[in-house]
Structure formats: structure tokens, C-alpha cells
Amino acid sequence: MQSPITQIADLIRRTDSFLVASHANPDGDAIGSTVALGYILEHMGKEFSLYNRSGLPHQFDWLPLPGPIHDTLAGAEGNWIFVLDCGSPNRVGDELSRVMASRPIANVDHHLGNPMFGQFNWVDDRYPAVCAMIADLAYELEVPMVGPLAEAIYLGIVTDTGFFTFDNTTPAVMELAARLIRQGLNPGAVNAKIRNQWSVNRFRLWGESFATTELFYDGQVAVAIVTQGMMERTGTSAADCEEIVNFLRRLRGARAAVILREEPDGGFKFSMRSSGADNVQSVAALFGGGGHRNASGGTISADILSAKVRLIEALGESLGLV
């Protein structure tokens, strides 16, 4: 029986047209893997469209693209749909979800609990980033990982490993980074492009969010919030909330950190971080969410007080604090 990566490679070789998508409100790995796969398909002489419901976030507009990232499916066609970095198919948004019901799907992901929603499913939580999976696919297809393709892959692996500081940093991903550097990638230049993209408004949003920080269970759980009012006052968006939770995790003694972000239509999106054996994925799963052992999230349809209390209680039980 063929391995998943061989099946995906064979699919690309024998198919002419693809739609490549990732989850809405994309992070570095979602954008990086979308762009990287686009470059691979371009190298292979395939027709392709890139899609994300949220479009290309401004903090990634420095990244060279093999084609536009559409925020609507008008003009974005493909016989097969690649869905990347999506632990749940509904994360791509309503428009693509409707199309996925009638199109074959190749599901490439590294999240725990992925429901295997594709005709082809290459799901492996041992990878720290989907971009590392796309790098292995490039190797399988003999596509050189240089230039913009290398930058896209590097974007995904450094953002999903916290610039090689998270527990998912493996020897293999360090070796991948070394290979990209040996082949011409300038990590200093690319790191500056990734990290130095903040606006003054984002600083102001973070200041307001950090001011809401509360500690529970003798400082072992840290919680902060971002409301719609904060984003309106500071002229920011959901994309500007990325990484707040990682900074909360820096509090001394905090085993888990949580950010609750108010959604425009009510309810709260939550993101959780932990280290080592402390499993926040199991907590996210209680609320229909998912992710990884040390980085997970989901949505709670409740007011802020109820949402916060429910999450804190669930974390306390999971971490053995009650």
C-alpha cells in the first residue's frame, strides 16, 4: 500500500487543476503551506488557484506569491481541492465548505483529532508544521527548495515552532531549516520580514489586552481577553491578536495561558498554550475545538464571564489543580 505522501505526489502528477486552501484567519503555517504548494504546482506545470476566506493578512504581504490569494471562489477553480492545516473542515469558511461537498479533497494536516474528511488524507501530528510536510512533498516530487518556495516553507516552520523554541521543535525540522539555509535562504533577512511587521495600533491593542490579565490556581493559569470594543478603539483586527497568548505563557509559574477573543457575531474564540506534558488539546476538544497538545483553540458561544469560568474550570481539572 502506498504511503500518504506517495499518494499525494501521484495525485499531483496525474491531475492538471487544483484549488489550494487553508483555514480562515491564517497564521504563518497556513499561508506558508498554501504558497509553498502553489510554487510546487507551478514548477510541475499545473493549473492552480490559491484561496483563503480571509485573504492574505497584511503581516505576510512581503511574501512573494506564485499567484493571487483569492478571498472569494469567483475565478478560483480546480478539479481537486487541497485543504491545508485544517483540523476541521469547517475552518475554511462557509463558501468553500459548500463546494467541498461535491469536490474531491486532499487533506494535508498535522492537528490531533483531524476527522479525515478527504478522499486522500495525509495527517501526521508528528510534524511540527504543515510546511514541513510540504517540504517533504517537494523532495518527493524533486522540486528544488530555493528562492520564494524556501521562504514560504521557512515561514511556516518558524512560526509554528516559535522560532524553534516550542516543544514541537524536532531534529528533523532543525535539519530542514539547515537544508534551506545551505541552499541559499538568508534566515536573518526572512526573520526580519516575519517579525518586524507590527503597527502602533497593534501595540495599543496588546496593551489593552494585557491589562485584562488574570491569574488563577496560584498563578498556574493566565487568562486575558480581547473584545470587539478594543479592536474598534485601536483600529485592529483578529490578525493583530496572533501571538498574545504566547506572551502570556511567559509569566513565571503559568502552566497554561488562554486568550479569549470576542467574535463579531457573539461568542468567543479561545486560544490556549502550555508546555511539556500539560495537554490543552484535550480541553479544547471538550468545547468542540482541537489543535495540538501544547497549542489548541476553539469557540465558545457564551458571554465573557460564562466562557471564562467554563474554560478555567476545565483547565483546572485537566491540569489536576482542583
FINULUM-58499 format. One record per residue: x, y, z of N, C-alpha, C in turn; residue in one letter. Coordinates in steps of 0.02 Angstrom, whole numbers, padded with zeros to 5 digits, always signed. Atoms other than C-alpha are relative to their C-alpha. Example, Ala and Ser with C-alpha at 12.3 -4.5 7.8 and 13.67 -1.06 7.14 Angstrom:
2
+00045-00059+00000+00615-00225+00390+00045+00060+00000A/-00042-00059-00003+00684-00053+00357-00039+00055+00037S/
# end
This chain:
322
+00042-00060+00000+00000+00000+00000+00044+00063+00000M/-00039-00061+00004+00065+00173-00046-00005+00041+00064Q/+00001-00046-00057+00112+00295+00091-00041+00061-00019S/+00039-00060+00017+00006+00454+00104+00038+00050-00042P/-00038-00049+00039+00146+00562+00037+00007-00023-00073I/-00004+00027+00068+00165+00448-00115-00067+00008-00036T/+00065-00009+00030-00022+00454-00145-00011+00073-00021Q/+00008-00071+00016-00021+00644-00138+00044+00019-00060I/-00045-00015+00056+00130+00654-00254-00028-00027-00066A/+00029+00030+00060+00047+00536-00379-00062+00039-00023D/+00058-00040+00017-00113+00639-00371+00022+00063-00038L/-00025-00060+00033-00014+00795-00419+00025-00016-00070I/-00027+00018+00066+00074+00706-00561-00054-00013-00052R/+00050+00021+00049-00086+00642-00643-00059+00048-00006R/+00056-00047+00001-00202+00791-00610+00024+00068-00024T/-00022-00062+00031-00198+00956-00703-00021+00063+00037D/+00028-00062-00027-00300+01078-00598-00017-00008+00074S/+00009+00004-00073-00305+01116-00410-00022+00067+00029F/+00015-00056-00044-00381+01235-00285+00035-00013+00066L/-00038+00009-00063-00267+01260-00133-00027+00049+00052V/+00031-00042-00052-00346+01324+00028+00027-00019+00069A/-00017+00013-00070-00311+01338+00214-00052+00033+00043S/+00051-00026-00045-00406+01392+00368-00004+00076-00001H/+00010-00072-00003-00480+01566+00386+00041+00030+00057A/-00044-00034-00047-00384+01696+00488+00067-00037+00002N/-00058+00044+00004-00225+01609+00429+00060+00025+00039P/-00064-00015-00032-00064+01602+00528+00056-00012-00050D/-00057+00008+00045+00111+01584+00457+00003-00068-00033G/-00003+00067+00030+00097+01397+00429-00054-00009-00053D/+00054+00005+00049-00071+01411+00340+00018+00037-00065A/-00020-00039+00059-00008+01548+00223+00062-00032-00032I/-00061+00029+00028+00164+01470+00204-00012-00064-00039G/+00012+00064+00035+00098+01298+00157-00041+00011-00063S/+00039-00015+00060-00030+01372+00036+00046+00026-00056T/-00045-00030+00049+00103+01475-00052+00052-00051-00024V/-00051+00050+00018+00233+01335-00048-00029-00052-00048A/+00031+00049+00045+00112+01210-00127-00014+00033-00068L/+00010-00035+00063+00070+01342-00258+00064+00000-00042G/-00064+00001+00037+00254+01354-00306+00017-00070-00026Y/-00012+00069+00023+00267+01164-00316-00043-00014-00061I/+00045+00012+00056+00115+01156-00430+00022+00040-00062L/-00026-00040+00055+00187+01297-00536+00060-00034-00032E/-00059+00035+00025+00351+01202-00552-00019-00062-00040H/+00023+00061+00034+00254+01046-00605-00042+00016-00062M/+00039-00018+00059+00163+01144-00741-00075-00009+00007G/+00071+00011-00013-00008+01128-00659-00038+00067+00002K/+00043-00057-00010-00154+01248-00660-00023-00001+00074E/+00019-00002-00070-00198+01308-00485-00027+00068+00018F/+00024-00061-00031-00290+01438-00383+00013-00005+00075S/-00010-00003-00073-00250+01492-00205-00058+00038+00031L/+00060-00029-00031-00392+01533-00086+00007+00002+00075Y/+00011-00004-00072-00419+01594+00090-00056+00049+00013N/+00058-00043-00013-00582+01665+00155+00021+00068+00025R/-00022-00063-00029-00484+01800+00247+00050+00037-00045S/-00050-00031+00042-00367+01839+00103+00070-00007+00029G/-00069+00000-00024-00183+01875+00133+00008+00052+00055L/-00009-00049-00055-00153+01955+00305+00058+00048-00015P/-00049-00051+00018-00054+02116+00294+00070-00017+00026H/-00066+00015-00027+00087+02046+00402+00039-00049-00044Q/-00035+00046+00046+00127+01921+00263+00003+00028-00071F/+00001-00026+00068+00115+02040+00115+00069+00009-00031D/-00068+00000+00026+00304+02035+00097+00016-00064-00038W/-00016+00067+00027+00297+01852+00043-00014-00002-00075L/+00013+00007+00072+00319+01825-00145-00051-00056-00012P/+00053+00048+00012+00168+01733-00215+00004-00028-00071L/+00003+00028+00067+00151+01613-00362-00064+00020-00037P/+00063-00022+00028-00022+01687-00392-00039+00034+00055G/+00039-00034-00052-00154+01791-00301-00034-00048+00047P/+00040+00038-00048-00235+01725-00143-00070+00030+00000I/+00068-00024+00007-00421+01744-00180-00036-00004+00067H/+00043+00004-00059-00543+01785-00040-00072-00016-00019D/+00064+00026+00024-00691+01727-00146+00015-00054-00052T/-00012+00055+00047-00710+01572-00253-00015+00020-00072L/+00009-00024+00069-00759+01676-00406+00068+00004-00034A/-00063+00002+00035-00618+01638-00525+00052-00046+00031G/-00046+00047-00034-00537+01514-00405-00026-00071-00012A/+00026+00065+00020-00561+01344-00486+00052-00054+00009E/-00046+00057-00004-00485+01170-00476-00039-00065+00002G/+00033+00066-00001-00531+00989-00507+00005-00033+00068N/-00010+00026-00067-00459+00939-00339+00012+00058+00048W/-00011-00051-00051-00458+01040-00179+00051-00025+00051I/-00047+00012-00055-00305+01039-00066-00022+00043+00059F/+00016-00036-00062-00356+01085+00112+00058-00011+00048V/-00061+00003-00039-00203+01126+00216-00009+00028+00070L/-00004-00027-00068-00178+01148+00403-00068+00011+00031D/+00068-00006-00026-00363+01123+00445-00018-00061+00042C/+00019+00055-00044-00402+01015+00596-00073-00017-00006G/+00071+00012+00011-00586+01031+00549-00019+00032-00066S/+00015-00028+00067-00661+01058+00375-00039+00065+00002P/+00039-00063-00002-00775+01199+00434+00043+00061+00011N/-00044-00058-00011-00623+01309+00470+00016+00038-00065R/-00014-00035+00063-00610+01353+00285-00052+00053-00016V/+00053-00049+00013-00771+01456+00291-00057-00031-00038G/+00061+00027+00028-00947+01432+00227+00002-00009-00075D/+00001+00004+00074-00916+01467+00043+00036-00062-00025E/-00038+00059+00022-00782+01334+00021-00031-00064+00028L/+00031+00060-00028-00870+01213+00138-00055-00027-00045S/+00054+00022+00045-01018+01209+00019+00028-00034-00063R/-00031+00028+00060-00905+01174-00130+00033-00068+00015V/-00034+00062-00018-00810+01038-00037-00046-00061+00002M/+00048+00056-00002-00968+00933-00027-00004-00036-00067A/+00006+00031+00066-00956+00899-00214+00066-00005-00038S/-00066+00004+00032-00769+00901-00250+00045-00048+00039R/-00048+00042-00037-00631+00777-00209+00051+00043+00037P/-00043-00039-00046-00517+00835-00068+00062-00039+00019I/-00062+00026-00029-00336+00805-00021+00012+00039+00064A/-00004-00030-00066-00324+00840+00166+00071-00010+00027N/-00070+00004-00025-00146+00880+00225+00003+00041+00065V/+00007-00033-00065-00135+00920+00410+00044-00033+00052D/-00040+00028-00055-00040+00895+00573-00035+00009+00067H/+00036-00010-00063-00176+00926+00704-00027-00066+00028H/+00032+00056-00034-00234+00800+00832-00075+00003-00012L/+00072+00002+00006-00413+00744+00805-00027+00017-00068G/+00025-00013+00067-00423+00780+00619-00048-00055-00021N/+00050+00051+00014-00582+00690+00559+00009-00036-00066P/-00014+00035+00063-00503+00629+00396-00055+00011-00051M/+00058-00018+00042-00627+00721+00285+00015-00001-00075F/-00017-00001+00070-00535+00700+00120-00003-00068-00033G/-00009+00063+00036-00527+00569-00015+00071-00026+00009Q/-00068+00016-00022-00341+00574+00020+00013+00038+00065F/-00014-00030-00066-00288+00607+00200+00072-00014+00019N/-00069+00004-00026-00107+00641+00242+00001+00043+00064W/+00005-00033-00065-00124+00684+00427+00051-00032+00046V/-00054+00027-00041+00027+00665+00539+00019+00052+00053D/-00013-00049-00053+00039+00753+00707+00073+00000+00024D/-00071-00001-00017+00225+00712+00719+00036+00059-00034R/-00029-00059+00033+00259+00857+00601-00015+00062+00041Y/+00013-00062-00037+00280+01025+00690-00038+00052-00040P/+00034-00049+00044+00208+01118+00540-00019-00035-00064A/+00018+00027+00065+00116+01079+00380+00053+00019-00052V/-00053-00018+00046+00255+01173+00292+00056-00052-00001C/-00050+00054+00000+00373+01033+00346-00025-00059-00041A/+00029+00052+00042+00254+00911+00262+00007+00019-00074M/-00007-00023+00069+00254+01017+00103+00073-00004-00022I/-00071+00009+00018+00445+01015+00109+00014-00072-00019A/-00010+00070+00018+00442+00825+00110-00033-00016-00067D/+00033+00010+00064+00319+00831-00035+00043+00027-00057L/-00045-00028+00051+00437+00945-00132+00058-00048-00014A/-00055+00049+00008+00577+00820-00100-00023-00061-00040Y/+00028+00058+00035+00465+00677-00159-00009+00014-00075E/+00012-00019+00069+00425+00772-00319+00062+00029-00034L/-00064-00025+00026+00606+00827-00343-00005+00073-00022E/+00005-00072+00011+00562+01012-00335+00051+00035+00044V/-00051-00032-00041+00711+01118-00278-00030+00050+00050P/+00025-00045-00052+00677+01209-00114+00046+00060+00005M/-00041-00060+00003+00755+01375-00159-00046+00060-00013V/+00037-00060+00016+00700+01556-00178-00064+00008+00040G/+00064-00012-00035+00519+01601-00136-00031-00063+00031P/+00025+00063-00029+00473+01417-00107+00033-00012+00068L/-00036+00009-00063+00607+01407+00028-00025+00049+00052A/+00024-00050-00048+00545+01569+00108-00068-00019+00027E/+00067+00019-00023+00366+01505+00115+00004-00058+00049A/-00008+00057-00045+00420+01341+00195+00029+00023+00067I/-00032-00025-00061+00531+01432+00320-00050+00040+00042Y/+00052-00038-00037+00387+01550+00366-00042-00047+00043L/+00042+00047-00037+00280+01401+00417+00035-00035+00057G/-00032+00040-00052+00409+01305+00514+00023+00044+00059I/-00022-00041-00057+00474+01453+00616-00059+00026+00040V/+00057-00026-00038+00303+01522+00661-00034-00054+00041T/+00032+00053-00038+00233+01353+00714+00044-00031+00053D/-00045+00024-00053+00387+01311+00818+00021+00057+00046T/-00021-00057-00041+00400+01485+00896+00073+00016-00010G/-00070-00011+00017+00565+01512+00805+00044-00051+00038F/-00037+00058-00028+00623+01341+00867+00007+00003+00075F/-00001-00002-00074+00578+01371+01050-00054-00044+00031T/+00054+00040-00027+00420+01264+01069+00021-00074+00006F/-00015+00071-00010+00416+01081+01123-00005-00041-00065D/+00005+00038+00063+00374+01030+00943+00061+00009-00044N/-00062-00007+00038+00549+01080+00885+00037-00066+00001T/-00030+00067+00007+00621+00916+00821+00067+00005-00037T/-00061+00001+00041+00791+00868+00750-00015+00007-00075P/+00016-00001+00071+00705+00844+00582-00015+00071-00025A/+00017-00068+00023+00637+01022+00574+00061+00046+00004V/-00063-00037-00001+00806+01093+00626+00043-00017-00060M/-00037+00021+00059+00886+00991+00488-00030+00029-00064E/+00033-00032+00058+00756+01057+00365+00022+00073-00005L/-00022-00070+00002+00800+01236+00414+00072+00005-00024A/-00070-00001+00022+00984+01197+00392+00006-00013-00075A/-00001+00015+00072+00949+01124+00219-00020+00062-00040R/+00022-00061+00035+00856+01282+00168+00055+00053+00000L/-00054-00050-00006+00999+01391+00230+00058-00019-00046I/-00054+00023+00044+01129+01285+00140-00016+00014-00074R/+00020-00009+00069+01028+01307-00019-00014+00073-00017Q/+00001-00070+00017+01031+01496-00007-00047+00044+00040G/+00045-00041-00040+00898+01553+00117+00040+00043+00049L/-00031-00045-00048+00951+01705+00221-00046+00006+00060N/+00047+00000-00056+00871+01675+00392-00007+00068+00033P/+00004-00065-00031+00914+01847+00460-00048+00045-00037G/+00043-00043+00041+00828+01936+00316-00073-00022+00004A/+00068+00025-00002+00675+01823+00319-00030+00008+00069V/+00025-00010-00068+00659+01829+00508-00022+00072+00011N/+00019-00070-00007+00656+02019+00499-00066+00014-00035A/+00063-00010+00036+00517+02013+00369-00058-00029+00040K/+00054+00033-00038+00416+01894+00479-00016+00039+00063I/+00010-00026-00067+00440+01981+00645-00013+00075+00002R/+00003-00073-00004+00452+02166+00605-00057+00028-00042N/+00058-00019+00039+00276+02192+00540-00055+00033+00043Q/+00051-00026-00045+00187+02271+00688-00016+00073-00015W/+00022-00070+00004+00087+02432+00684-00006+00028+00071S/+00012-00032-00065+00068+02558+00825-00067-00022+00028V/+00066+00021-00022-00114+02507+00832+00002-00069+00033N/-00007+00066-00030-00063+02328+00868+00030+00005+00070R/-00028-00010-00067+00045+02385+01013-00055+00023+00049F/+00053-00025-00044-00105+02478+01083-00050-00054+00018R/+00046+00055-00014-00218+02327+01066+00031-00047+00052L/-00032+00046-00047-00092+02217+01156+00002+00030+00070W/+00000-00032-00065-00078+02344+01296-00067-00006+00034G/+00067+00007-00029-00267+02343+01322-00013-00072+00020E/+00012+00070-00016-00272+02153+01317+00040-00022+00061S/-00041+00019-00057-00127+02130+01438-00028+00029+00065F/+00028-00031-00060-00215+02248+01559-00058-00041+00029A/+00056+00042-00025-00357+02119+01573+00026-00065+00032T/-00028+00064-00022-00239+01978+01626-00020-00017+00072T/+00016+00027-00066-00299+01873+01773+00036-00066+00010E/-00034+00063-00016-00210+01730+01861-00045-00042+00045L/+00041+00046-00038-00296+01576+01932+00044-00059+00023F/-00035+00058-00027-00242+01424+02033+00072+00018+00019Y/-00065-00023-00024-00099+01517+02117+00048+00017-00057D/-00041-00023+00055-00037+01588+01953+00015-00052-00053G/-00016+00053+00048-00036+01424+01857-00040+00003-00065Q/+00040-00012+00060-00169+01479+01731-00008+00076-00009V/+00005-00071+00015-00162+01651+01648-00052+00010-00055A/+00054-00013+00047-00312+01723+01555-00003+00075-00016V/+00010-00068+00022-00332+01882+01452-00055+00001-00053A/+00054-00004+00049-00468+01945+01336+00015+00054-00052I/+00001-00053+00051-00487+02045+01176-00073+00007-00021V/+00070-00012+00018-00657+02124+01145-00004+00035-00067T/+00011-00038+00062-00733+02197+00988+00012+00074+00012Q/-00012-00070-00016-00726+02365+01076+00073+00018-00002G/-00072-00013+00003-00538+02351+01097+00025+00006-00071M/-00022-00001+00070-00513+02313+00913-00026+00061-00036M/+00028-00060+00031-00628+02455+00861+00039+00062+00023E/-00036-00058-00027-00539+02580+00976+00070+00006-00030R/-00070-00001+00023-00366+02530+00913+00006-00008-00075T/-00003+00008+00072-00412+02504+00731+00037-00063-00021G/-00034+00063+00013-00355+02323+00732-00051-00054-00018T/+00042+00056+00020-00422+02154+00681+00023-00064+00035S/-00018+00064-00031-00415+01971+00732+00072-00019-00015A/-00069+00017+00017-00249+01954+00641+00050+00031+00048A/-00045-00033-00047-00171+02075+00765+00002-00034+00068D/+00001+00036-00063-00215+01957+00908+00048-00059+00001C/-00047+00055+00003-00093+01824+00847+00059+00012+00047E/-00059+00001-00043+00043+01785+00974-00012+00028+00070E/+00012-00025-00068-00038+01871+01125+00005-00057+00050I/+00002+00056-00047-00066+01702+01205+00070-00028+00013V/-00068+00024-00011+00116+01652+01179+00038+00044+00050N/-00032-00045-00048+00172+01806+01277-00029-00011+00070F/+00029+00016-00066+00050+01764+01418+00035-00060+00030L/-00033+00062-00024+00136+01595+01429+00068+00015+00033R/-00064-00018-00029+00295+01688+01479-00003+00018+00074R/+00007-00016-00071+00225+01728+01651+00030-00056+00042L/-00032+00050-00043+00328+01640+01783-00053-00038+00039R/+00046+00044-00036+00235+01492+01856-00062-00019-00038G/+00060+00016+00038+00100+01488+01722+00010-00064-00041A/-00003+00063+00037+00071+01312+01658-00042+00003-00063R/+00044-00008+00058-00067+01365+01537-00019+00073-00006A/+00022-00068+00014-00114+01528+01454-00058-00002-00049A/+00060-00001+00041-00280+01574+01373-00014+00072-00021V/+00026-00063+00024-00336+01718+01264-00070-00012-00026I/+00069+00003+00023-00522+01744+01235-00013+00061-00044L/+00011-00055+00047-00562+01849+01080-00073+00002-00021R/+00071-00006+00017-00739+01913+01055-00009-00001-00076E/+00016+00005+00072-00813+01868+00885-00052+00053-00019E/+00048-00052+00020-00914+01995+00783-00073-00020+00010P/+00070+00023-00006-01072+01887+00791-00015-00029+00069D/+00010+00026-00068-01055+01847+00977+00042-00061+00013G/-00042+00056-00018-00964+01711+01071+00073+00020+00000G/-00071-00015-00007-00778+01698+01098+00042-00056-00031F/-00051+00045+00025-00635+01618+01003+00053-00005+00054K/-00052+00007-00051-00510+01545+01127+00062-00034-00029F/-00063+00032+00018-00327+01501+01104+00037-00016+00065S/-00033+00022-00061-00229+01403+01234+00071-00024-00015M/-00069+00023+00007-00044+01367+01259+00022-00032+00066R/-00030+00032-00059+00052+01254+01378+00069-00025-00020S/-00066+00029+00014+00219+01165+01388+00003-00071+00027S/-00013+00068-00026+00280+00988+01413-00060-00045-00002G/+00053+00050-00003+00154+00859+01469-00070+00030+00011A/+00065-00032-00012+00015+00986+01505-00039+00005-00066D/+00037+00009+00062-00115+00944+01373-00061+00047-00003N/+00058-00044+00009-00229+01087+01319-00044-00021-00058V/+00042+00025+00055-00290+00995+01164-00061-00036+00027Q/+00056+00037-00028-00398+00884+01272-00053+00048+00029S/+00047-00050-00025-00477+01039+01350-00037+00032-00059V/+00032-00029+00059-00510+01118+01179-00052-00048-00028A/+00046+00049+00027-00593+00956+01125-00067-00001+00037A/+00062-00002-00039-00720+00974+01266-00049+00052-00028L/+00042-00055+00027-00784+01131+01177-00004-00003-00076F/+00005+00009+00072-00778+01060+01001+00060+00028-00039G/-00060-00026+00032-00605+01132+00966+00052-00055-00010G/-00053+00048+00011-00439+01050+00932+00067+00035-00007G/-00067-00027+00009-00257+01075+00889+00054-00049+00020G/-00057+00040-00021-00101+01009+00972+00002-00003+00077H/-00004+00007-00072-00053+00955+01147+00014+00066+00035R/-00020-00062-00033+00026+01123+01188-00026+00063-00034N/+00027-00059+00035-00068+01237+01067-00066-00019-00032A/+00066+00019+00023-00255+01223+01041-00048+00059+00005S/+00049-00053-00002-00411+01325+01017-00069-00023-00020G/+00069+00015+00019-00596+01333+00979-00043+00060+00012G/+00048-00054-00008-00752+01437+01001-00052-00019+00053T/+00052+00009-00050-00874+01456+01146-00056+00051-00013I/+00057-00044+00009-01048+01527+01116-00029+00017+00069S/+00021-00021-00067-01072+01617+01282+00024+00070+00012A/-00025-00065-00019-01048+01784+01366+00070-00008+00031D/-00070+00004-00021-00872+01826+01425+00008-00033+00068I/-00008+00029-00067-00899+01781+01608-00010-00076-00002L/+00013+00072+00005-00975+01610+01568+00055-00036-00037S/-00052+00031+00039-00845+01573+01436+00064-00008+00041A/-00061+00001-00040-00703+01617+01554-00004-00051+00056K/+00009+00047-00056-00771+01517+01700+00003-00072-00025V/+00000+00069+00026-00801+01362+01594+00070-00023-00020R/-00068+00017+00021-00626+01366+01520+00046-00009+00061L/-00044+00005-00059-00541+01397+01687-00014-00064+00039I/+00017+00062-00035-00636+01254+01770+00026-00061-00037E/-00023+00058+00039-00596+01135+01627+00076-00006+00003A/-00073+00002-00005-00411+01183+01631+00022-00024+00069L/-00018+00020-00067-00405+01163+01819-00006-00075+00010G/+00009+00072-00005-00474+00987+01808+00052-00038-00041E/-00048+00035+00044-00362+00938+01661+00070+00001+00029S/-00068-00007-00027-00205+01002+01747+00007-00026+00071L/-00003+00027-00069-00250+00922+01914+00006+00054+00053G/-00006-00056-00046-00268+01090+02001-00060+00006+00046L/+00059-00003-00043-00438+01057+02081-00014-00069+00028V/
# end
